[in-house]
Amino acid sequence: MENMNIANIADGALVERADEEIKKVLENIMDPNTPSKAKRKVTITLVFEPKEDIRDMSEVTFSVKSQLAPAKAISTSIAFEKDGNNIVVEEFVKGSLRGQTKIDHETGEIIEPKVASRKIGINN
C-alpha cells in the first residue's frame, strides 16, 4: 500500500485544481480594476467519510476555491430634470459642467462637452 501524498490524490487532480485557483488569484492581483492591497485566499478542503463500520476505507472528497478581490466601484456624475412626464438624464464626462462651453486654450477651438442624454419615462 502506497502512502497518501497530496500530490497524488485523484491522480493529481487536487494539485491541478489548486494550481488553477492560484492562477486566478495571481491574475486578480495583477488586475488594475481591483484594490492592490486586498487579501486573496485559496482554500483546500478535504472531507473524509469512513465507510459505515469499516475503519479501513474512506471516501475522500475535495474542493479548491479562491476568494478574490472584487472589482473597484466606478462612479460617474449625472444631472437630471423633469420634462413633462419624463425625466431627462445627462451623464457628464470629467471636467465638463452642464451648459458650459469648454475652450481649448492652445488652439482656441470650442470643444463640445461629451454628454450622453436620454429620457426615462416615469409612472404617474
VENURDA-V96176 format. One line per field, one symbol per residue. ss: DSSP state (A for helix, B for strand, O for the rest). burial: b if it has 16 or more other C-alpha atoms within 10 Angstrom, else e. A space follows every 50 residues. Layout:
BEGIN
ss = ???
burial = ???
END
This chain:
BEGIN
ss = OOOOOAAAAAAAAAAAAAAAAAAAAAAAAAOOOBOOOOOOBBBBBBBBBB OOOOOOOBBBBBBBBBBOOOBOOOOOBBBBBBBOOBBBBBBBOOOOOOOO OBBOOOOOOBBOOOBBBBBBBOOO
burial = eeeeeeeeeeeeebbebbeebbebbeebbeeeebeeeeeeebeeeeeeee eeeeeeeeeeeeebbbebbeeeeeeeeeeeeeeeeeebbbbbeeebeeee eeeeeeeeeeeebeeeeeeeeeee
END
